[in-house]
Amino acid sequence: MGAYEDLIQKLKQTDAVQQVLASLEKEPVILLNDICKEYEVDNEPVPDHHLHVSGYLKKVALQTLLSAGLLERQPGSRLSIYSYKPTLAGMKYYQRLVKEGWSRE
């Protein structure tokens, strides 16, 4: 194993990197849950100002959901730049999460 690979393995063992990796998995799920929950109430795309996406990981979470085809980005309205609508696949995952009793905590 080279120095680069050795160093990466060492870094992956730290609490800081472990927390980042856990957040990279959990943040998209939390965001999908929040968007689908609001969408379910009124069947309207969720404006970006309703989302808590400040910070790099939250923005990555949003991009991840878009890239995975779980959300669609649409033009915003008067108070928003964009709005987000769950795709059919996104809603199915949300419904499964709810059925399984998934919680944000």
N, C-alpha and C positions, 0 to 999 in steps of 0.2 A: 504494500500500500504506500502511495506517495505521501509527501508532506501535506498536500492540500486535502486529500481524502482523510488523512489522520486527524488533521485539524477540524474538519467538518464533523467527524464523528465525536470528537471531544466537545465541540460547541453544542451539538445536538443533545448532549447529556446534561446541559445546564438547565436550571429551573426557568430562566428567562426564555430560552428557545422553546422549551416544552410548553410554556404558557402561550407563546405566540402560535405554535402549531395547534394547540387546543382551540385557541380563538379563531384561527383560520377555518376550523371545522364548524364551530358553534355559531359564529356571527351570521353566516348566511342563513342558517336555520331560524335563528331569532328574527332576522329581517323578513324572511319569507312568511313566518308566522304572523308578524305584525301587519304586513301588507295584506295577506289573505283575510285576516280577521276583520280588518277595516273594509275590505272589498266586499266581504260577505254581508255586511250590514246594508249597504246601499247599491251594490253592483256598479259602482263608479270607480274608475281608476283613482289611485291614491296619489295626491299631489306630493311633490318632493318636500315641501315644507312641513308635511306631517311626519316625515321620517327622521329618525335620529341617525344620521350618517356622517357625523363629524369624525375626523380622524382617519388615518390611512386604512386601518383594518376594516372599518365600516364601509369605506368606499370600495375596497377590494371585495367585500361581501356582496355589495350591490352588483358589481361587475361580474362576479362569479355567477350570481343568479341569472343575469342577462345572458351570459355566455352559455350557461347550461340549458337555456330555453325554458326557464321556470317563470320568468317575468318578461313582459313586453314594455318597452319605453315608448311613451306617446308624448306628443307636444303638450305642454302645460296649459294652464288657463291663466286667468288674470293675475293670480298671486304666485304662480309656480312656473319654473322653467320647463320641467318635465312632470309627467305623472306615470305611474306604474300600475300595470294590470297583470295579475297572475295568469299564466297560460293554463290550459286544461291540465297539463302535467303538474304545474305548480300547485293548483288547487287539489289535485289528487294526493300529492304528498302532504299538503296541509291537513286534509281530511283524515289521512292515515295517522298523522301525528296526534291529532285531537282524539281520534278513536283509541289510540294506544296510551293516552293520558300524558303525553309529553309536556314538560314544563320548561319554562325559560331558565329556571334556577338550576 
